[in-house]
Amino acid sequence: MKVGFIGLGIMGKPMSKNLLKAGYELVVFDFNKDAVGEVVACGAAAVNSGKEVAKQCEVIITMVPNSPHVRAAVLGENGVADGAKPGTVVIDMSSIDPTESKAIGAELAKKGIDMLDAPVSGGEPKAIDGTLSVMVGGKKELFDKYYDMLMVMAGSVVYVGELGSGNVAKLANQIVVAVNIAAVSEALTFAKKAGTDPELVYQAIRGGLAGSTVMDAKAPMMLSRNFKPGFRIELHIKDLNNALNAAHAISSPVPLTGQLMEIMQGLKADGYEKEDHSSIVKYYEKIANTTVES
C-alpha cells in the first residue's frame, strides 16, 4: 500500500519512520526540507505539494499543528483535494477542533473523498517507539480497513464514533490531563508550604485513589525541576482553546478547563510556554511564594 504523509514535525517525522520500518511505501510532503530529507533517507519518496501526494496515494495521513493547517493542507491551493481521486481516504491525525473535522470532512465528501479524524496522545517519546494512543472517528468500515496501518504507529487504536469523535476524545483527554497536573501541583505546593516533604507526600499518596499515570509522569519532573518539554504549555493552550470552542458550540460548560486556560496563559506571560506542562506547578509556586522541591 502506498501511503501519503503530510506533516513531518516532532510527531509526524517519527510516525512516518515507523510506517517505513513496517514496509509501507511512503510519499511525503512538508515545507521543512531538512525533515523531508531525513525521512527520504529512510526510504520515503518526496513531492512538492499535497496535490502531488494525493495523485500517488489512496490514503493520505495529515499531521499538522491545528485546524487552519489541516484545512490548508487538504482543501487549500495545491492541497490533497486538488489531486485526489474519488475513493481516496484522508486520515487526519492532528489534534484539532472536532467541529472543523466535520466541516472539512463535509467538503471532502462533495468530491468523493472520505475522512477519518485520528488524533493521538503520548507525545514525542511514544511517537518514536510506536506506542501512541489513537482515537478514531469516521466510518467504521474505514477504521477496520486501516486499523493495522494505524497500529504500526500505536500501542492502542480505538474507534470512538462518527467523524469528529476522535477529536472529542482527544480534547476530553487534554481536559483530564490539564486538571490532573494542576491538582498535583496544588497538592505538592500545599505540602511544601505546610512544611512536609513533597516527595514523601507523593510517595505516600501515589498508590491510593489519588494515584494516576499523570501524577507518576509529572510529579517527579516537578520535584526534580525538570521542565524539558514532553508536551509544551503552548500546545496544551492550543488544545484547551479547541476544547473551549467546541464546548461552547454545544453549550457544554467547562469551568475547570477555563480556569486551566487562564493558568496556562499566565505561564505563557511569564515566558514558560516552551516548557513542559508540568510547569503548571510554577503558577502555584508563584502565588504561594514557595518552591516544590524535595
N, C-alpha and C positions, 0 to 999 in steps of 0.2 A: 504494500500500500504506500502510495506517495502522499506524504503529509506536508502541508504548508505550515510555517510557523512565523508569525509576525510579532516582534517584540522580544528582543534579546537582552533584557536588563538583568537586574540582580536575580530575579526569579526565572525569567524566560530562558536565559542562557543555560543554566544547569538542567532545566527541564528538557530543553531541546537536545542536549547532550545525552540525556538518559534515553530519549527516543532513538537516537543514533546507535547507542550501545545495544539496544534491543533489536536492531536490524531494520528499523524503518528508514525508508528513503525520504530525505528531508529537503525541502526547498524553503529558504529563509529570506526574510527582509527585515531590515532595521536601518534607521538613519545613522546609527553608531557603527562606523565601518570597522573599528577595532573589534567590536563584539562579533560582527559578521565574520571577520577574518578568523577569529578564534573558533567559531563553530564550523566554518568551512574546513579548517584544518583537521577537524574531527570527522569530516566526511560529508558535510552538507553541501548543497548547491545554492548559490546566491543569485538573487534577481534584484531589480531596481525599483519595484513597486508592489503593492498589494495586488494590483491588477495582474501582474505577471505571475505572482504566486498562484492566484486563482485559476489562471489559464492552464496550469500544470497539475493542479491537485484537486482531488474530490472532497477532501476535508481540510479545513484551514483553522489552526489554533491562533487566537489572538491573546497576547499577554502584555497589556499596556496599562499606564497608570490609572486612568479614570474615564468616566463616561464620555467626555468630549473626544478623547483619544480613540476610543472604540468606534465612535460614530465616524470619525475621520478615516480610520483605517479600513472600515467596512463600507461606508456609504459615501465617502469623500471622493474627490477627483483622483483618478488612478487607484481607487480602492478596490477591495475584493469584489464588490458588486459589479464593477465595470468589466471584470474579466471572467466571472463565474458563470458556469452553465447551470441550467435548471437541474436540481437534484444535488447540487453542491451543499455541503454542511459546514457551517461556521460554529466552532466551539470557542466561545469567549471565556477565558479563564481569568480575566481581570476581575477585580473587585469593584463593582460599580453600583449605581442606584438601580434597584430592580424595576422601577417604572421605566427607566431608559432601556433596560434589557428588553422589555416588552415592546417598546416603541421601535427600537432597531430591528427586532425580530419581525414586526409587522411590515416594515419597509422591505426587508429581505424577502418575506413571503410573497410579495407582489411580483417578484422576479423568479419565483420558484426555488428560492434558496432557504434551507432550513437552518435553525439556530438552536444551540444549547447554551445555557449560561452555566458555567462550571468553575466558580471561584474556589480558591484554595486557602488553606490555613496551615501554618507550620514555619513560615519564614525561610530564609536562605539556607540554613543548615539542612532542613528537610527537603528542600528543592534539590540540593546537591546529592543527598543519599537516596532520593526517590521514595520518601515516606510521607509525602504531603497528605492532608485530608482534603478530599474534593467533594463539593456539594453541588449536585447537578439538577437543573430544571430544564424542562422541554419534553418532547415526545418520548415516551418510554421505549419505543422500538429503536430510536436513535441512541438512547442511553445504552440499551442492550448491545447494539451493534459496535459501539466504540468503547465499551467498558474495558476490554482487555488492553486497548491502547492507553487509556487513561491510567490504568493500574501500573503501567510501566513507570509512571511519574509519582505514584502514590502508595501510601500504606492502606488507605481506605477510600473508596469511591461510593458515595451514597446518593440514590435517587430521591429527590425531595418533592417533586411535583411538576406542575406546568412551568413554562418559560417564566423566568423571574424568581422562581422559588429558590434556586441556588443562591442568588444574591440575598434573598431574605434570610436564608440560613446563615450566610456569611456575616451579615450585619448583626444578626442575633448573637453570633459567636463573639463579635467585636464588642458588643454591649456588655456581655458577661465578663469578658477578659478585662475590659477597662474598669468596670465597677469592682471586680475582684482585686486587681492591682491596687486600686485606691483603698479598698478595705484593709489589705495587708499593710499598706503604707501608714494608714491611720492607726492601726493596731500597734505596729512596731514603734511608731513615734510616741504613742501613749506610753508604751512600756519603758522607753528610754527616759521620757520626761518624769515617769514615776520612780526612776532610779533602779529599775530592774534590767538586767542584761537582755537586750532584744534577741540576741542569738539563742539564749536559753529559752526565752518565751517561744520563739519559732519552733525549737526542738520539742517543746512541751505540747504545743497545740497541733502540730502538723499531722499527727497520727489520729486525731479525733475528727469530729464533724467539720471543724473549720479547715481541715487539710484539703488541698486541691493541687492539681497539676500546675496551676498558675502560681500558687504560693511556693511550691518547690522549685519552680523555674526562676521566680523573680525575687523572693526574699533573700537568697544567697547573694544575688547581684547587689541588692541594696546594702546589705551588711558589709560586703567587701568593697563597696564604692566602685563597682564595675558597671559602667553605663554604656559600654560598647554596644552599638545597635544590633539587635537581632530583629527588632521591629521598631522603626523610628517613630517618635512622637508625631512628626508631621504626617506620616502615613496613617496613623491612628486618627488624627484630626480629619483627614480626608474621609475615612470610613465612618466616623461619627457624624460628619456633615451629611453623608449619604443616608445614614440611619435616621437622622432628624428630618431630612426632606421626605423620605419615604413614609415615615411615621405620621408626619403632619398631613401628607396627602390623603391618608385614610383615617384621620382623626384618632390616632392611637397615641395617647400621652406617654411620653418617655422622660419623666423628670430627672431620673438619675443620669441618663445619657446627656441631658442638657447641662447638668452640673459638671460632669466629667469633661464635656467640651470646654467649659469655661476654665476648668483647672488646666487643661492642656493648652488653651490659648494663653494663660498666664505663664506657663512654662516656655512657650514659644516667645513671648515678650521678653523673657529673661535669657533667651538665647540657647535654649536646650532642645530645640526642635529636631536636631540631628541625632540626639541621644536616644537610647532605648526607652521604651515606655515605662520601664521600671523607674525612670526619673520622676514619675509622679510623686515619689517619696520626697523629692526636693520641694514640692509645693507645701507639704505638711511640715517639713523641717523649717521652712522659711516662716510660716505663720506660728510655729511653736517655739522658734528660736532654739533649736537643738539639732543634733545630727544623729541619725540612726546608724550607729557603728558599734560593733561589739567591743 
